[in-house]
């Protein structure tokens, strides 16, 4: 016997796939943001270390 897809089943599938896409997009976005914060923190640490070294050379 074949399973018939009803409009309700299609709507549930669409909602589920939309949620999955949104979850994946959110996870990717959070990963990018974390990488940005990490890169900025490293950059700031490097900049502050260079500033301290240059002040000591004067």
C-alpha positions in Angstrom: 0.0 0.0 0.0 1.3 3.4 -0.9 1.6 6.2 1.6 -0.2 9.3 0.4 1.3 12.6 1.4 -1.4 14.9 2.7 -1.0 18.6 2.9 -0.6 18.3 6.7 2.4 15.9 6.2 3.9 18.3 3.7 3.5 21.2 6.0 5.2 19.3 8.9 8.0 18.2 6.6 8.5 21.8 5.4 8.5 23.1 8.9 11.0 20.5 10.0 13.3 21.1 7.1 13.0 24.9 7.7 14.0 24.4 11.4 16.9 22.2 10.4 18.1 24.8 7.9 17.8 27.6 10.5 19.6 25.5 13.1 22.5 24.8 10.6 22.7 28.5 9.7 22.7 29.6 13.4 25.4 27.1 14.2 27.6 28.3 11.3 27.0 31.9 12.3 28.0 31.2 15.9 31.1 29.5 14.7 32.1 32.5 12.6 31.4 34.9 15.5 33.5 32.9 17.8 36.4 32.8 15.3 36.1 36.6 14.9 36.2 37.2 18.7 39.2 34.8 19.0 41.1 36.6 16.2 40.3 40.0 17.6 41.5 38.9 21.1 44.8 37.6 19.6 45.2 40.8 17.6 44.6 43.0 20.6 47.0 41.0 22.7 49.7 41.3 20.0 49.1 45.1 19.6 49.3 45.7 23.4 52.5 43.7 23.6 54.0 45.7 20.8 53.0 48.9 22.5 54.6 47.9 25.7 57.8 47.0 23.9 58.0 50.2 22.0 57.4 52.3 25.1 60.4 50.5 26.8 62.7 51.3 23.9 62.2 55.1 24.0 
